[in-house]
């Protein structure tokens, strides 16, 4: 197995990882990044990004990640393909990370920016139309459906919150709920039930998202009567949760009940000294590119200070 020692190892290549790399590179820490299973993160499947500061006309997600990559490499980032497959954080200043089961990296500090993945229904049409009317983020993409009809699937607080957000932009929001009740808190249930342009369909399964080059509707089935019907919509939002990509860290890092890394308040420090977490791997509330980038900056500064204290 190939072995190597580095000062700063960054796992993940979304806005958090690349921002951490920019700051670490400018500080002369010679960061090494492994891009992970989805180089560029979730923004690579986002067509238009209009809410990131500095892009007055908006920018396509893949192009934005390419810009960040170029900027990080300008400051010396050693950017590599590969994914962490196991870790050993038991030795301070000598954190071991195995890449693709073939490379052993010993890092003085590790910045985790592995992100989170949206949970999907598993429909072929859902994946085919992803970015062409199908979205897992109402705050990111709701603006594009101003004055239009949309559907959203989900029954928890996130689904209710996103449906309420969409109701302020869209002509009509149809909520598709599989069971005969919500899983959301009572206050969120009341909010959507009292919103005039939100229609709630209980006992409803999504069978297929309709459309060829964009979403034109959704075919649903009442799971009590077996009756199927089609609903004309311009956008389809999936709000059944996210799964943080943190499984390999569970033996060493403190995770919450949903698998998100717990960090010290006001910092990116984990329970292991020299290991820092940023972006969606530790953020289940905001999940935005700009907040991920902000915590990426924090992680690099935290790592720099840690190294300075242990010279």
N, C-alpha and C positions, 0 to 999 in steps of 0.2 A: 504494500500500500504506500503510495506517495505521501510524504510528510512535508509540511511547510509551517513556518511561524510568521504571524502577522501582528501588527499593532491593533488595527481596527478591522473587524470582519462584519460586513453588512449582509444580512439575509433578506432578499426581496428587493424588487426594483420598481415599485410604484412611486408616487409623489413623495412618500415618507422616506423610502430608501435613497432615492436620488438626491433629495434635499440634504439628508444626513451625509451623503457622499460629497456634496458640494462644500459643506461646512468643514467636514473632516479633511478634505483635500486641501482647502485653503489654509488649514491649520498645520499642514505639513505632516499629517498622520498616515499618509500613504494607504488609504482605505482599499480593501479588496471586497468586491461585491459578487455574490452568486445570485443570479437573477430569479431562480425559482421556476416553478412549473408554469407560470404565466408571465413571461418577461413583459414588463411595463404595467402589470397589474390590471385591475378592472377597467381602467380608462382605455385600454386597447380595444375594448368592445363597446366604447361609447363614441357615437358619431360626432356630436357637437357638444363642446364644453363652452358655455357662455357665462359662467359665474365664477371663473377663476380670474383674480385681478391681473391686469396687464394685457389682456386680450380684448380690446374694445369691440372687435368684430367677431369674437368667439374663435374657437380653434377646434379642429378635430382631435379627439382623444389620442389616437396613435401618433399624430404629429406633435402634440404637446409632450408626450413621453419621449419622443425622439429628441426634441429640443432639450429636455432635462438631461437625457443621456449625454448629449454632446457637451452640455455645460459642465456636467460632473467630470467627464473625461478630460476636459480642458484643464481641470485642476488636479489631474493626476489619478483619477479613479482607475483601478485595475478591474475592469468589468468582465465577468466570466459567465458562461452558460453552466448550469448545474443546479442541483437542488440538495439541500441538507436532508440527510436520511436518518441521522441520529446525532445526539449530543451528549457530552459529559461535562457538566458545569461544577464538578466537585472540587476543582483546584483553582484557587484565586490566581489571576493573571496568566492562567494556562488552561483556558476553556477549550475543550476539544469538540470539533464539529466534523462529522464525516459527510463528505459530499459524494453523492451517487455511489455510495458504498465502496469507493475506490481511492478517495483522497482524504487524508487526515490533516485538518487545519488546526493548529494551536494558536489561539488568539488571546491577546492581553485583554481586549474588550470585544464584546459582541453586541451589535445593534440589530434587533429583530424587527423587521418590517415586512413580515410575510403576509399581512393583510387578512382579509376575510372573503369568503365566496358566498354569493347569493344562493339561497336554496331555490330550486326550480321545481316545476311540476313534473318534468320529465317528458314533455310532449315534443315530438319532432318539429311541429310547426312553431312552437314557442322558441326553440333554438334557431330555427331557420329565419325567423323574423326578429330575432334579437338585434336591437339597434335600428330596426325599421318599423317601429311602432310597439315593440315589446321592450319593457324596461323593468328593472328591479329597484328603481330609485325615483320616487315622485318629486322630491326636492330638486334632483338633478335635471329631470326631463319634463316636468309638468308644464313648464312655460310653453313648450312646443305644441301644447294641446289647448291653448287658450281659446275659449268659445266653442270647443268641440265636445263630443261625447266619448267617455272612456269607461273601461271596466277595471276593477281591481279585485284580486283574489286574496283572501286572508281573513282571519278571525280574531287576531290578537290586537294589542295596543298599537303596534306598528302599522297594521293595516288600517285601523281606525284613524290614526293620526295622519297617515298619508291620504286617506280618502277625504278627510276634512280639509287637508291642504289643497287637494285637487279641486274640491268643490268651490274654492275661491277663484279658480282659474277657468274651470271647464263648465260647459253648459249643463251636463248631466254626468253623474258618477254612479255606476252600477257596482255594488259590492256583491261578490260571489262568495258565499259562506257554505262550506261543506256540511256542517252540522246544523242542528236546529237552534243553535245559540252561539253567541260570541264567547271567545276566551278572554276578551279584553276586560279591563277594569270597568266598573260601573260608570264612572265619570266619562270614559271614552265612548262607551256604548250610548249613553245619553246624548253625547255631543253629535254623533253621526245620525242617530234616530231623529234628532230635532233639526237636522239640516235639510231644507226643502228639496234641494236638487241631488240628494243622495237616495238612491233606491237600493234596498237590501233584499237580496234573494237568498233565503236560507235553504238548506237541503239541496244545494246546487253544486254539481261537479262540472269542472271545465273539461270538455272532450277535445276541443281543437280550437286553435286560433286561426281565423280565416284571413286570407289575403295572399297575394303573390309577391308584389314588390313593396308591400306595406300592409298594415293591418286594416281590414275592412269590417271585421266582426269577430264574434266568438260563438262557438256552438256549445251549449250547456245542456245538462241532463238533470232533471229532478230525481234525486236518488230515492225518493219515496214512491213516486208515481211511475217512474221510468220514462216520463215524457221528455222529449228533446225539443229544443228551440234554438233559434239564432238571434243574436242581439247585434245590431249594427253599432260599431264603435270605431273610432280612429286610433285609439291607443289602448294597450293592455298592460296593466301593471301587476307584478307579482310581489306580494308582501307577506311571504310566509317565513321570513327570517333569514339570517345570515349565519354562516358557520366559519368561525375564525380558524385560520390555518396554523394551529398551535399544538397539534397533537403530539409532536415529537418532543415538546418541552415539558410535558405534564409531570415527569418524574423529578424535575428540578425546580420549576417555576410555579408560583402560586397562580392558579387560574380561578375565575369565578364559575358559577354553576353552568354558564353557557360556553365556557372554554376560553373566554377573553383573559389575557394576561393582566394581572393586577399590578399596578405601578403605584409608587409612593405619590401622594397627592402633590401636585405642582411640579412634578418631575417625570422623567421616564425611567427611573430606577426600579428594578424588579427586586425580589427578595434575595437575589444572588448578586454580590458585589461584582461590578464590571460588566454586567449584562443589562442592557437597556431595551425597552420596547416602545415602538412608535407606530403611528398609523392605525389602521383598522384592526390590527391584531390586539390592540388594547382599548379600542374606542367603539362601543356599541351604541353610542348616543348620536354623534354627529355624522360620522362616516362620509365626510366630504374631502375632496382633493386638497382644498386649502387648509383644512384642519390637520390632515395627514402631513402635509408639507411642514406646517408649524411644529408638530411634534417631532418630525425628522430633524429639524434644526435643533430642538431641545436635546434630542438624543446625542447628536454629535457634540454639542457643548458639554453635556453631562459626561460623555466619554473622555473628552479632552481634559476636563477638570480632574476626573478620576486618574487618568494617566499622569497628570502633573503631580498629584498627591502621592503617587507611588513610584516616582523616579528614583 
